[in-house]
């Protein structure tokens, strides 16, 4: 079935200016990637205690306007940190962002990200006193990054991504990884 769909898209691409045999993924300019990073989170609006840990991010995107505009779906996960009498664990962040890219050279791009993120933390009292708390935050997010092409389809990246929380909560991630364009 997938071969038939791919063949139909290849024929459509040929009729609309593409070349015969272009695979579906090449016509759509889809990419997948993964990375590792360090997140930080301020638990309250006074920002008197910052929690930090490592985690990972996986993402998929599609280029809408070549080579400038893409849309991505991201999932960030993992890590916990304890300080004082509380432990904070990042259970997951779902983000939908637009990526606006600017070619610096044939092999390097600068990009900015903007969109919406929803993340979930669990806050546990380590000494057993008091209730555990679930922190859910959804708000606008933004980021900036650099990519370096290592082959025609493979890229490395570094970025800083900011999740703007409610009630003074703040979440930020610095990460690096790789992605592959089909």
Order of alpha helices (4+ residues) and beta strands (2+ residues): alpha-alpha-beta-beta-beta-beta-beta-beta-beta-beta-beta
